[in-house]
Structure formats: C-alpha cells, structure tokens
C-alpha cells in the first residue's frame, strides 16, 4: 500500500528541515519505505478534509490504506514498529529507545519551542527582556542534563534508534538560538544525525519543495 504524508506547500522555515514532516520523511528513509507527499496550504489545514485526518489542523499526517495517523511521535513509532531499523530487537533496549522518543517530545522540545516563540513573537512585548533569560535558562538546564547523559557516546543508547531520530530533530530547533553550540557533545551528536544518508535525503526532499524544484 502507498504511504502518503502531508507537508506545507510553503514551509515557514523555508525548507531548513525544522518542519515536522522532516521527521517522518527521515524515518521512512531510514527504513527504506517509499512515500508520496501531498502538499497543503495554510488555508487547507483548517478545512474539513484535512481536519478529518488531523483534528488540530496541523502537519504532517500519514495515510496507508485505511490507516490515518497524526502527530510525529505516533507516526514515527508506527513506522519503527512496522519496519526494521529504528528499534532494537531486545525488549529492554526497545523500551529504552521508545522512552527517549517521549523524552525528546515531552521534556526537551517544550522549552526549545517556548524559546523560539519568545524570540520570534514577543520581541516587541514589554516583558521580553525579563522573560528571555528565564526561558533560555530552562533550555540550558535541559540541554545540560542531556549533555551529561550523552557524554562521549555516539548515540543515546547503543546503536542509532528512533529515540535518536526524534532527539536530533528536536535539538535542531535550538541551533538558531546559539545555545546548542554551548554543548559541544550535543552539537556533534546533531551533526552525526545530519550526516546520515537517510537524513540527507529527507532534508533534500523538503528543501526541494520550498525551493520550487
């Protein structure tokens, strides 16, 4: 059955790989599954046809036969469970990889997204100068703990897994703030993720859409 995902017709990030469809593209590339992409406008996100797939009117969505999924964590989890390459075979290692997926989305991404929101949307607010250091401190606290846990390891828990895919995707969002560079082992970890052939293919596909090629 053909896999179809949705992505922005014109991504707000201009194709820099920060839109969440890149995570799904990367997962599919890692497991060697072909897929099609249906591009949607911001207007279409709020229309009933798309809301039937994603009740919150966002991207990406995933369709395969009569299965429709939304939320990148759930989609990547489905891909990882259906195809070899993203989850370890040993039950305990598999459980730990899944735990890292949740950690990326629930613990690490939340302060990073909050910082992005402050920097992009609140610069003209009277509270900006006081709020920014507080949000930056939360990001540094989170990344500092993650950096300690990673140490000099290549990946979070043994071989590359879906946990690393999600964590690298989340950490990429912190790069523009400059905070990621304060943790050399995390910056190197992200670079290793970007160097994977599957990531390069996913990034190139997303960039091509926004470059109009």
Buried (B, 14 or more C-beta within 10 A) or exposed (E): EEBBBBBBBEBEBEBBBBBBBBBBBBBBBBBEBEBEBBBBEEEBBEEEEBEEBBEEBBBBBBBBEEEEBBBBBEBBBBBBEEBEBBBBEEEEBBEBBBEBBEBBBEEBBBBBBBBBEBBEEBEEEEEEEEBBEEBBEBBBEBBBEBBEEBEEEEBBBBEBBBBBBBBBBBBBBBBBBEBBEBBEBBBEBBEBBEEBEBBEBBBBBBBEBBEEE
